[in-house]
Amino acid sequence: MYATLALLAPYLQTLMDYPVVTAGFVLAPRGAGLMFAALICGRLIGKISARLLVLVGFLTAAYVLYEMTSWTPNVSEMTLIEVGFIQGLSLGFLTIPINIITFATLPSELRTEATGIYSLVRNLGSAIGISLTGALLQINTQVNHAMIAEDVTPFERALQTGAAARYWNPGSLHGAAMLDQEVTRQAAIIAYIDDFKLMLVLAW
């Protein structure tokens, strides 16, 4: 879940060309969703099983990740805000009940040490998750770039006419650089989708 959050900011800034402030405003509804989930969980804890709330969190996260697998840089700001809010809900339904389940059976004299261990494991797990998804993003971008580049040749008819011939002419230095930049961009889009699909499988 934290890996998903870590991927969204560079996605908005590098692929969608959002300024830092705009990206922050678009991602802010996640916090609102988390707060709303905290209110709901606070009222439901004790009335229904905490495990059921965790299940709702995972199912909601799976829905969010499924939506994200169809994203392109043309996705609207409203979609980003709506999905971000639901993502905040899923995070709240996961973290709050899990915290309660974690400490429910511990005697009070062990909770101080348990809090430290729990925070260590959670931070370590999120760091590993973020590192792995970041590494996969870079690797998949390179792999996708190589696969796309195989079909990008001076003999490709799509590059010989219209705007493509003017901006992406492989025969000129500037055109080749612009073409390589676009291939890298398309490769990164696919790599992000691959990461989202992986996390969808893990959440499901």
C-alpha positions, -999 to 999 in steps of 0.1 A, spaced: 0 0 0 28 24 8 45 15 -24 14 26 -43 15 59 -26 52 63 -34 46 57 -71 19 82 -76 38 114 -70 65 107 -96 38 95 -120 20 128 -118 52 149 -120 72 130 -147 45 116 -170 17 141 -165 39 171 -161 21 183 -129 39 209 -109 47 199 -73 19 220 -58 -7 207 -82 4 171 -76 1 178 -38 -35 191 -42 -45 162 -64 -31 137 -38 -45 155 -8 -79 137 -9 -62 105 2 -58 121 36 -95 130 36 -103 94 28 -81 81 56 -97 105 81 -132 94 70 -122 57 73 -109 64 108 -143 78 118 -161 48 104 -137 22 119 -140 40 153 -178 34 153 -176 -1 139 -148 -16 161 -164 -37 187 -197 -41 167 -182 -62 139 -151 -82 135 -119 -63 128 -110 -89 103 -140 -80 83 -129 -44 82 -94 -56 70 -111 -76 43 -130 -45 32 -97 -26 31 -81 -52 9 -111 -54 -15 -112 -16 -17 -74 -15 -24 -78 -41 -51 -106 -20 -68 -83 11 -67 -54 -8 -82 -76 -23 -109 -87 12 -118 -51 24 -119 -41 -4 -143 -60 14 -170 -45 49 -164 -27 69 -190 -12 104 -186 -45 116 -201 -64 106 -170 -85 135 -156 -79 153 -123 -113 143 -111 -105 107 -116 -72 111 -97 -91 128 -68 -118 101 -67 -94 72 -68 -72 90 -43 -101 94 -18 -110 57 -22 -74 48 -17 -73 67 15 -104 48 26 -87 15 19 -56 25 38 -77 34 68 -97 2 68 -64 -17 67 -42 1 92 -66 9 120 -81 -26 125 -47 -42 120 -33 -20 148 -62 -31 170 -57 -68 162 -20 -65 168 -23 -53 204 -56 -69 214 -41 -100 231 -10 -84 245 -7 -77 283 -3 -40 291 33 -44 304 45 -56 269 28 -30 248 56 -5 249 81 -30 235 55 -43 211 49 -8 197 86 -4 189 88 -38 173 56 -33 153 68 1 141 101 -14 131 86 -42 111 60 -20 94 86 6 84 110 -21 72 82 -38 52 71 -5 36 108 3 28 113 -31 11 80 -27 -8 89 7 -21 124 -3 -30 112 -34 -49 85 -16 -68 109 12 -77 135 -13 -89 108 -31 -109 98 2 -124 133 9 -137 139 -26 -149 105 -28 -167 110 6 -183 143 -5 -198 128 -38 -210 98 -21 -225 120 5 -241 140 -22 -258 108 -40 -270 93 -8 -284 125 3 -300 126 -29 -320 97 -16 -341 110 20 -344 131 22 -375 136 47 -403 115 24 -425 85 26 -403 57 42 -424 41 59 -394 73 80 -390 75 91 -426 44 113 -429 27 141 -411 37 155 -377 57 123 -369 80 130 -398 87 165 -386 92 159 -349 103 122 -347 125 120 -378 151 93 -370 174 107 -397 181 139 -377 198 143 -344 170 163 -329 143 140 -343 161 109 -330 164 124 -295 127 134 -295 117 99 -307 138 83 -280 122 105 -253 88 95 -265 97 58 -265 110 61 -230 78 78 -219 57 51 -234 79 24 -218 75 41 -184 37 42 -187 37 4 -193 61 -1 -164 38 18 -140 9 -3 -152 30 -35 -146 37 -23 -110 0 -16 -104 -9 -50 -118 16 -67 -95 2 -49 -64 -34 -57 -76 -25 -94 -75 -9 -91 -41 -40 -72 -27 -64 -96 -42 
